[in-house]
Amino acid sequence: MTDRTPEQEKTLEYIREKEKEGKVSFMTIEGLYSCKLEDFIKQPADGVLYDLNRDKATTLTIMPELRWINDYAVAVVINYLMSLIKNPK
């Protein structure tokens, strides 16, 4: 069992559904956002890291609220990039 709230479960379900659609979900200043992984990785690395709150400046701060969403997005993006490396289009 998990200690997730119903809201967390709903959000996780949404994120997993978007992942099945080839999208990555992450928190922005305006809330939860999803976009195609294919489009997301077209931006420079600094942009990817910034969007995922993993740029150097941001990682020096502690942001416990909803951080797990962006951590999950990091895993999704890394897995996608690894698949491109192994199977280039």
WOURFEN-V507649 format. One record per backbone hydrogen bond with DSSP energy under -0.5 kcal/mol. CO is the residue of the C=O (numbers start at 1). NH is the residue of the N-H. If there is no record, write none. Layout:
BEGIN
co={CO | CO}
nh={NH | NH}
END
This chain:
BEGIN
co={5 | 6 | 7 | 8 | 9 | 10 | 11 | 12 | 13 | 14 | 15 | 16 | 17 | 18 | 19 | 22 | 24 | 26 | 28 | 31 | 33 | 35 | 36 | 37 | 39 | 40 | 44 | 44 | 45 | 46 | 47 | 48 | 49 | 49 | 50 | 55 | 56 | 58 | 61 | 64 | 66 | 66 | 67 | 68 | 69 | 70 | 71 | 72 | 73 | 74 | 75 | 76 | 77 | 78 | 79 | 80 | 81 | 82 | 83}
nh={9 | 10 | 11 | 12 | 13 | 14 | 15 | 16 | 17 | 18 | 19 | 20 | 21 | 23 | 22 | 37 | 35 | 33 | 31 | 28 | 26 | 24 | 40 | 41 | 42 | 43 | 47 | 48 | 49 | 50 | 51 | 52 | 54 | 55 | 53 | 59 | 60 | 61 | 63 | 67 | 69 | 70 | 71 | 72 | 73 | 74 | 75 | 76 | 77 | 78 | 79 | 80 | 81 | 82 | 83 | 84 | 85 | 86 | 87}
END
